[in-house]
Amino acid sequence: MLYNHAMTDTERHMTQPDRRLSVAPMMDWTDRHCRHFHHLVAPDALLFTEMVTADAVIHGDRDRLLGQPPEDVEAAVPVALQLGGSDPARLAEAVRIANEYGYVEINLNVGCPSDRVQSGRFGACLMAEPALVAECMAAMAAATDRPVTVKCRIGIDDMDEEEGLDRFIDAIEGAGVSTVYLHARKAWLQGLSPKENRDIPPLNYDRAARLATMRPAMQVILNGGLDDIDATLGLVPGFAGVMLGRAAYRTPMILAALASPIFGRAQPTRLDIASAMADYADRRTAEGVPLHAITRHMLGLYHGQRGARLWRRHLGEEARDRSDGGALIREVAEACEAMASRMAA
Ligand SMILES: Cc1cc2nc3c(=O)[nH]c(=O)nc-3n(C[C@H](O)[C@H](O)[C@H](O)COP(=O)(O)O)c2cc1C
């Protein structure tokens, strides 16, 4: 466990999670079940929650929003909480509440372009307000002994990708932030949907790499469009870490393939992962969690393998009708493995 009561405040602030490989925050996707799954695939990866707004943490059902599976708390699975907001006092209050839930890091969302988020004056539009972000980060840091970090874009709209980003980084560095997750494309706040904003503004890894080189005191984690094992490994030396979003969700074994050279750990097998998820599903469904809420995150496990279609179809279509814990996961995984060995024979 990273958190240690015997440490001084300064030592705790200095205790940084390993950020060489992380899974991006994704609303509606990276919930607690998804994180449990990703932890089985890549036990050393840093996992992010979905964004939770500071107001939701303050006024909402805290255990539902912030709680983690008991076995993940027990195993000290490294999870970063991502908050959304732009009011320093409310963010600090949310951080104080979150301190009880075992997160290894608190992150502020300065990258999300959705309208709903803009009207609340947070997310990517805050890139135009570096002084306010600095104030938020200072308030958050004062409310916790965990590191506080920022996730942002390389710019918004017509902001200059060189000077504008430098100015933003200066401001957060001045507030004591030493880690930034950089989605290496701009957000265009007018006219594009959030989904289009993840694909259409061009990626600029060179700008991200220049930032990493010019700011040795800032850990720059590269994010955006990383979906190829060799290309991602080629980028690893230039950054403090790499963060994967959609590829980690859709093709989860890419995490295992990256974790193996990055952390020097053997890759788990699909069957091991599926079996552990079936045990997890036994426990959660006994508490009333629908099986589908767990299996929906696992549909990509056999991607690219014989049996991939069988896996997706049975898990996708039958999970809602089953009431026997994780049995479906075991059955379909065994069928996929049998199919693969028949083909190999
Ligand atoms: C379904 C979905 C939900 C997302 N939700 C968030 C979010 O809550 N907070 C955030 O900072 N980014 C969010 N993102 C953006 C991702 O964290 C990431 O920056 C982006 O997808 C680019 O990385 P990728 O190309 O590896 O997917 C979301 C992306 C997706 C696909």
The ligand as an SDF file (V2000), in Angstrom:
LIG
                    3D

 31 33  0  0  0  0  0  0  0  0999 V2000
  -16.0290    6.9260  -23.7060 C   0  0  0  0  0  0  0  0  0  0  0  0
  -14.9740    7.9320  -23.3150 C   0  0  0  0  0  0  0  0  0  0  0  0
  -15.1220    8.6740  -22.1640 C   0  0  0  0  0  0  0  0  0  0  0  0
  -14.1340    9.5970  -21.7680 C   0  0  0  0  0  0  0  0  0  0  0  0
  -14.2680   10.2510  -20.5690 N   0  0  0  0  0  0  0  0  0  0  0  0
  -13.2520   11.0340  -20.1190 C   0  0  0  0  0  0  0  0  0  0  0  0
  -13.2600   11.5860  -18.8130 C   0  0  0  0  0  0  0  0  0  0  0  0
  -14.1760   11.3530  -18.0130 O   0  0  0  0  0  0  0  0  0  0  0  0
  -12.2120   12.3790  -18.4470 N   0  0  0  0  0  0  0  0  0  0  0  0
  -11.1610   12.6400  -19.2890 C   0  0  0  0  0  0  0  0  0  0  0  0
  -10.2250   13.3370  -18.9080 O   0  0  0  0  0  0  0  0  0  0  0  0
  -11.1240   12.1040  -20.5110 N   0  0  0  0  0  0  0  0  0  0  0  0
  -12.1230   11.3110  -20.9410 C   0  0  0  0  0  0  0  0  0  0  0  0
  -12.0200   10.7010  -22.1640 N   0  0  0  0  0  0  0  0  0  0  0  0
  -10.8100   10.9070  -22.9840 C   0  0  0  0  0  0  0  0  0  0  0  0
   -9.7660    9.8240  -22.6780 C   0  0  0  0  0  0  0  0  0  0  0  0
   -9.3490    9.8820  -21.3220 O   0  0  0  0  0  0  0  0  0  0  0  0
   -8.5290   10.0010  -23.5780 C   0  0  0  0  0  0  0  0  0  0  0  0
   -7.8890   11.2220  -23.2760 O   0  0  0  0  0  0  0  0  0  0  0  0
   -8.8940    9.9840  -25.0620 C   0  0  0  0  0  0  0  0  0  0  0  0
   -9.7930    8.9410  -25.3740 O   0  0  0  0  0  0  0  0  0  0  0  0
   -7.6220    9.8610  -25.9350 C   0  0  0  0  0  0  0  0  0  0  0  0
   -6.9220    8.6890  -25.6410 O   0  0  0  0  0  0  0  0  0  0  0  0
   -7.0720    7.3510  -26.5670 P   0  0  0  0  0  0  0  0  0  0  0  0
   -6.8220    7.7870  -27.9790 O   0  0  0  0  0  0  0  0  0  0  0  0
   -6.0370    6.4080  -26.0320 O   0  0  0  0  0  0  0  0  0  0  0  0
   -8.4810    6.8450  -26.3870 O   0  0  0  0  0  0  0  0  0  0  0  0
  -13.0000    9.7900  -22.5750 C   0  0  0  0  0  0  0  0  0  0  0  0
  -12.8530    9.0280  -23.7450 C   0  0  0  0  0  0  0  0  0  0  0  0
  -13.8130    8.0950  -24.1070 C   0  0  0  0  0  0  0  0  0  0  0  0
  -13.6070    7.2620  -25.3550 C   0  0  0  0  0  0  0  0  0  0  0  0
  1  2  1  0
  2  3  1  0
  2 30  2  0
  3  4  2  0
  4  5  1  0
  4 28  1  0
  5  6  2  0
  6  7  1  0
  6 13  1  0
  7  8  2  0
  7  9  1  0
  9 10  1  0
 10 11  2  0
 10 12  1  0
 12 13  2  0
 13 14  1  0
 14 15  1  0
 14 28  1  0
 15 16  1  0
 16 17  1  0
 16 18  1  0
 18 19  1  0
 18 20  1  0
 20 21  1  0
 20 22  1  0
 22 23  1  0
 23 24  1  0
 24 25  2  0
 24 26  1  0
 24 27  1  0
 28 29  2  0
 29 30  1  0
 30 31  1  0
M  END
$$$$
